[in-house]
């Protein structure tokens, strides 16, 4: 079966090369027919699992389409070549070709297809190079935003924000979340604004920037319905506990369903949040000592005080 498909592919390539030849009666290559044959060869090679040869056929198809000024079809062929590289686990090279395809889609005037290609490239490289994936998702978001497809832009920004948090690139994550929240506010999705505020506060506290966290909550009072929401109350309680170095209060808030059922990356921020100063709730020195020494020690301590004054005052 594989041998048959390979032979079929080679026949298509031979036809393509014949279409490209010029002669006394044929002055111009037939790029359109050649591109079609290279495309058929690529499919046959792919079915035979000869991915490198399939990639080469796709690149030749793309070149023929470019020579024929058919940018959209050229971009498709470059994208297919990238997918062949994916099958060969050559992911950085695959992403380069898909990026090239996205630029050609933009040049052709099909920005939606360009953004979808960028998202696809981001998914391919996410586990290998999160930094590159963030860049691709942000580019896709920008394209969608320019086309006023804000919901799709938000989906891309959300992916970028989560990857930034996962990579502990918290300064960039704070900016990305602010961008998300601004767009959610623009489309009047206020409940999601509240959730993004929680994520922002957790990021700021992990950055050890209490002032920025407090300002974030204060600025959110302008969002309709935020003041008086359970999100607002929880954040005020969280900030109070953090400011008072009360780890118990902070942990109680961060373990509440409101925080635990956020996106996993933000929930982890809550569960790992430690207040400054070791997070020990302030207690009186005697109480701390008594707790350490146990109930018997407390009774002994009382007896000592009674003995001291049993003979009256001197």
ZIWO-V720967 format. One record per helix or strand of 2 or more residues. SS is the DSSP state (2 for helix, 1 for strand). FROM is the first residue (numbers start at 1). LEN is the number of residues. If there is no record, write none. Layout:
BEGIN
ss: {SS	SS}
from: {FROM	FROM}
len: {LEN	LEN}
END
This chain:
BEGIN
ss: {2	2	2	2	2	2	2	2	2	2	2	2	2	2	2	2	2	2}
from: {2	31	51	71	91	111	130	150	170	190	210	230	247	257	264	276	285	295}
len: {19	17	17	17	18	15	17	17	17	17	11	14	8	4	8	4	9	14}
END
